[in-house]
Amino acid sequence: MLTRRQLLQTAGQGFGSLAFASMQAAETQHRSQVIAPKAKRVVQLFMGGAASHIDLFDFKPALIKHHGEESNFGETVEAFQNGLGPWKKPVWDFKAYGQSGKMLSEAVAPLGACADDMAFVHNMVGKTGVHSQGTLLQATGFNLPGFPGMGCWVSYALGSISDNLPTFVVLPDHRGFASNGPKNWDSAFLPSQHAGTIIYPGAETPIADLFPHKNGRYISARSDRGGFDLLEQLNRKHASLREEDSRLESRIQSYELAAKMQLAAPEALDISKESDAMKTMYGIQEHRKVWPTEINPEEEADYMGRKCLAARRLLERGVRFVQIWSGNDNGFPRRNWDSHEDVERDHGPLAWGMAKAVSALILDLKQRGLLDETIILWTTEFGRMPSTQGGKGRDHNPYVFTNWLCGGGIKGGITAGESDQWGYKPLDRANPTTCYNIHATMMHLLGIDHEKLTVRHNGIDRRLTDVHGHVIHDLVA
């Protein structure tokens, strides 16, 4: 039994903790959001396996002119798999699109309709030709595990728009995870509620464990709610004795969000209410069958289209950050962007399907007035070499690759940063673009000063951009 004094003291401490947590959250946002935001949301499109910039977006006439000739880089080159054969021209022809006259490959022709909304950065550089490290670098800003993904940082800084859906959602490739798997969207040392929530649009179970298993027919809505209430009581009691440990509070919040998502998520992911014209625009085939082993562009458009349409529905319902993955590093023969053996075979269907779905997403957001508030970033872990590997493939190229952006606050129809005549390294090697600059620019457009959004961890003030990065003002409208 508690005395009156003990009861008041305990209650006071509880209210004080709540007030402190609220003040701390407000202080985090106050410290970081010091710029007038141009955007509220982000879609990050990640091509797992390293998409070839010179076959998709970065047109190089010199490779056409010197195709088949012995490659000469003018320096010793460290290749990942010794893919330093003759110069290899782009696999597909290029064509100019839009008033900007942007040259795009036939493989991504559907994106031509959006060319004047897109800004290309062709002088991106990485730190490594290893998939796992290169992927982490683009996803988290560090090439080692243990750091939060960009979506986690945005969630931590800005919080949620919706009370019923996660702030940060991840839509993986249906064939499996890319390198590192959940480490790419893990919250690391940030509170765990800021980690990405995995959703598989179009799957029988889009969100794992959101509802009782089909064998649990004895579980009613009332008993389900009662289970949540009991868990909350036990967790709150446990947490009250461990006020310095935020993990249990994050778990409690995740249970509460899961309960709300039982109503909100099925509606958000239900595309049956979308018109046939809308589904067709996204490349969705309504009566999808089990596809054969050999993939084709229509299949990839269907897979990516379902993710992109789900992304649009989630964004308009208050999800702040959606990460969409294409490609994975499992299995052989490869069905991902890691085209060591045959660029045409692998990139062809992946690129066209991606372009069909993503162009639909851009145009759909634009017609709904959401594109001006939504930054779209297309990235990959690194590029591919301008020389051949085995005649039909290309080796890893961390020395230069392409990103493109559009939407919220991005200046469309421009190129900010060029690669050299071969697409081997930046044209201006003294001033390359890194993921730190891309991340700093995106944070700036969200109203966040990337240098002020820091978290003390192991005695170091950590941030998404590490100790690097600056805003690329040429990209900002």
N, C-alpha and C positions, 0 to 999 in steps of 0.2 A: 504494500500500500504506500502511496505517495502522500506526503504532507502537502498542505496548500502551498507552502513556500517552494517545495521541490517541484510541484506541478507547474507553478508559474515560471520557475527557473527553466525547466525543461521546455515548456511551450515557447518561452522567450528565445531560447537558443534555437529552436526549430524555425521560428519566424525570422530570426536573425540570419540563419543559414539561407533561407529562401531569398531574403532581401539581398544578401551578399552575392548569391548566385546571379540574381537579376542585375545587380549593379555591375558584376564582373562581365556579364554578357554585353551589357550596354557599353561598358568601357572598351571591350574588345572592338565593337563596331565603331565606337567614337574614335579610337586610335587609328583604325585602318581606313575607314570610309571618310576621307577628307577631300575628295574630288567629286565634282558633280558627275554622276554616272550617266553614260550614254546608253548603257545596256543593263538588262536585268537577268538575262539567262545565257547559258552556253550550251552548244552542242559540239562535242569533240569527236571527230571521226578518225579512228585509228586503224591504219592498214597494217596489220601484224605480219611481219616477215620481210619487210623492206620493199616497197613499191618502187618501180623504176621511173625516175623523173624524166629521163630522156626518151622514154617510149610513150609517155602520157602527156606531160605538160611543158617540158623544157626543150623546145625545138632547136636542133643543132644541124644546120646545113653542112657543116664541115664533115660530119660523120657520113652523110650521104655521099659527098664528093670523094671521100677517102675510104669508103667501105671496102673491106677485104685487105687493105694495106696493113703492113706490120705496124702495130701501135708503138708510139714513141711518146712517153710522158715527160721527157726531159729531166727525169730524176728517177731514183730508185723507188719502186712502189712496193709497199707491203700489202699483198693481197690476201684475202681470207682463205681462198682455195686456189690460189695461183691462176685466177681467171684473167690472164693478161695476153690473150690471143689477139688476132687482128682487130682493127676498128670495126665496130658493128653499127650499121645505120639503124634508125628507129624501125621497129617491127612494123608499125603502121604509118600511113601517110598522115600529114598534118594539114589543117585547113584553118583559115582565119575566121573568127566569129565576132559578132557585135561591132559597135562603133569603135571599140578599142582595137579591133583587129587582132585579138589574142589568138595565137596559133595553138590549136588543141589537136591531139591525136584522134583518129577515127575511133579508137577504143573507148574514148570518153566523150564522144560526140554529143550525147544528150546534155552535157553541161554547157554546150555552146549557147543555149538559150539564156544562161545566167552569166555569161562571160563579163558583161559590163557591171555586174554586182561583185565580182571576185577580185581580190588583190593577191598577186603571186609573189612569193619570196623564193627565188631560185638559188640563193647563196647560203642556205642552211648548212651548218657543219655539226658533226657529232664528236664524240670522244673515243669511240670504239667501234669495231666492226663485229662485235659479239651481240647477238640478238637480245639476250637477257639484259645486258647492261644498257644497250642502246634504247630498248623499250622503256626501261625504268627512267632513263634520263629524260625522255620526252614526256612521260606520264607524271613523274614526280619531281623532276629537276635534279635528281641525283642518280648516278649509275650504280649505286649499291642499294640493297633493300633496307627497309627500316624508316622510310620517309613517307609522309602523306602524299596522296595523289592531289592533282590540282583541284579536282572537284571537292576534295575534303577541305582544302584551304578556303575555297569559296563558300562552302557550307559553314565553316567555322566563323568566317568574317561577316557574312551577310545573313545567316540564318535561313529559315524556311519561309516560303511564300504561302504554302498550304499547310494546314494542321493535319491533313488526312493522307498525305503522300510524302515519300521521302524527299529530302532536298537534293540528293545526289543519286542518280540511277545509272546502272551499267547494263547495257544490252550486249552480251558477248556473242561471238560467232557460234552458230549452232553446232559446229563440228568440234568445239572445244575451246579452251582458253589459249591465248597467245602466251609468249614467254612470260614467266613469273606469275601468271594467273592472278589471283586476288591481291598479290602484293602491289599491283599497279593501281589499285583503288583502295588500299587499306588506309585506315586513319593513323596508323603508327602511334606517335606520341600525342596526337590530338585526341580528345574524347571520342570514344568509339562510335557514338551516334552519327559522326560525320563521315563514316566509311560509306562506300557505294553500296547500294542495294541491287542485287542481281535480279534481272527479269528476263525471261525468254518469251517474247511475243510470239503467238501462234502455237506454242507448245501446249500439251494437255495440262501441264502444271506450270504456268508462267512464273509463279513465285513459290519457292520451296517452303513447305511447312506453314503456309499462311492459313490453311484450313485443315481440319482433322483428316487423317488418312481415310480412304474409302472403306477400310475395314472397321473403322470406329463408328459404326452406325448407332451405337448406344450413346454417343456424345450429342447432347442437345445444345441449343444456343444458350440456354440457362446454365447448364453445367460448364460449358466452355467459358462463359463470363465468370462463373464462380471460381474456376481454376485460375483465371487471370487475377481476380481479386485476392485470392489466397496467396498466390505468388508475390503480389505486390506487398501484402502485409509482412510476409516473411522477409522479403528483400529489404523493406524499409527498416524493419527491426535490426537486421544485420548491418545495414548501412549506417544506422545511427551510432554504432560503436566504432565506425571506421570513416570518420568525416573527411580524412585526407585522401581517401581512395575514390576516384571518380568512376571506376569501372562499373560498379554496381548501379550507380545512378544512371549511367548510359544504358545498362541492360534493362532497367525499369522503363526508361523512355522508349526503348526498342519494343518492349512488350505492349506499351500503350499505343505506339504507332501501329503495330501489327493489328491490334484490335480495330483501330480506325480504318486501316487499309482493307479489312475484310469487306467493307462496304464500298470504299472509293476505288480500289485498284481494279476489280472486275469491270466496273463501268468504264474506267479510263482505258482499259486494254481491249474493250469490245469494239471491234471494227465493223461489226455487222450492220451498224446504223449508218456507216459511211456509204455514199452513193457508189454505184458501179463505175461511174466516170472517175471518181476520186481513186478508187482501187486500181483502175486501169492506168491512171496517170502514174501511180507509184510502182507499177509493174507487178501488182499482186494478181495471182491466178487463183480465183475463188475455189475451184475444185482441185486443189493441189493433190497430186499423188505422191507416192514414195519415189523419189528421183533415183535414176540409175547412178552407177559409180562415176561415169563420165559426166562431168558437170557441163552446163551450157549457160549462155547469157540469160535466158529467160528464168532459169532456176535461181541464179544469183540475184536477179532483179526482184524475184518473189521474196527471197530470204531478206534481202536488204530493205525491200519495200515495206515489209511488215514491221521491221525495226524502225524505219524512218517515220512511218505513219503513226506507230505507237509513240515515238518521240514527240511528234507534233501534238498528239492528244495529251501527253503528260505535261508538256510545256504549257499548254493553254490552261491546264488545271493546276498549275502552281509549282511544278518541279523546276528547280533552278538550274541544275546541271545534268545533262544527259551525255553519256559516253557510249558511242556505238563502235563495235569492233568488227572488222572484216578480216578473215584469214586466221589461221592458227599454225603452229609449228609441229603438229603431230601427223604421223602417218606417211606412207610412201606408196605410190608416187605422190608428190606434193600436190596439194590442192590449196595453196596459199600464195602469198606474194613473194615467197623466197625462191625465185625462179633461177636456180643454178643450171637446171637441165634444159628448160624450154620456156622462154618468156611468152611466146605466142600461145602456147597451150594453157599456161597458168594465168597470166595476166588478162588474156582475152575475155573470158567469161566474168572474171572477178571485176575487171575494170568497167565493162559495159553495164553489168548489173548494178555496181556501185553508182555509176554516173546516172543511170536511169532513176534510181531511187532517190539519190541526193538532189538531183535537179528538181524532182517533184517536191521534195521537202522545202527547198529554197523558194520555189514559186508558190507553194501553198502558204508558207509563212508570210510571204510578201503580200499575197492577196488578202490575208487576214489581218494585215497591219502589225504582225508580230516580228517580222524580220528586222525592223529598226531597233527592236529591243533585245534581239538574240544574236550573239556572236557565234558564227560557225567556223570551226578550225578543222582543216584536213591535214593530217600528219601521218608519219611513218617513222620507224626507228632510224633509218638511213636510206641512202639511195643505192643505185647499182652502177657498175662500171661501164664505161663506153666501149670497152673491149669485150671480146667474146670469151665465153667459157664453154668449151666443147662444141662450138659452132652455133648452138641455138640458145644458150643460156647467158646469164651475166652474174658476175661475182658481186660481193658486198662493196659498197662505196660509202664509207663514213665521212669522206672528205668534202662531199657536197650533195645536197638533195633539195627537194621542194616541199614547202608548206603553202597552202593558200587559205585565205580567210574571207569572210563576207558577213554582211549584216551589221548589227549594232555598233555604229560609230566607225565602221571600216570604209575607207575610200575605195569605191569599186572601179574596175577597168584599168588598173595600174599594175606595174611590176616594181617591187622595191627590193633590189638586189639581184644581180645576174651571176650566172656561172660562166666559166671560160668556154672557149669554142668547142671543146670536147664534152663539156658537162662532167669534168673530172674534179675540178676544184673551183672555189669562188673566183670570179674575174678579178676582183680586188681582194687579194689574199690577206691584206692587212686589216680589212674591215668585213669579216664574215658576219652572218647572223646566227645566233644560237637560240636554243629553246628558252634561255633566260630572257632574251629580248622579246620573244613571242609572248611568254608568260607575263612579263612586266607590262606589255602593251595591253593584253587582255584584262589584266587586273586594273589598269588605268581606266579602261573603258567601262569597267564595272564600278568605278568610283573608289578603287582601293589603291593606296600607295604601297607598292610592293616592298619598299624598304621599311615601312612601319608595321606591316603585318608580321609580327614575330612571336615565337613561343620559346620560352626558356626550357631547354632540354639538355641534361647532362652538362650543365655549366655553359652552354652556348645558346645565343639567341638565334634560333633557326628560322628560316623563311623559305618560301617556295623557290626564290631565285638565288638561294645560297648567298654569296657575296658578290654576285655579278648582276648583269642585266640593266637595260635602259629601255625606255619607251621608244618605239619606232614611230616617230611623229609623221613620217611620210605615209604611214598606213592609216592615220587618223583623219577622218573627214572633218 
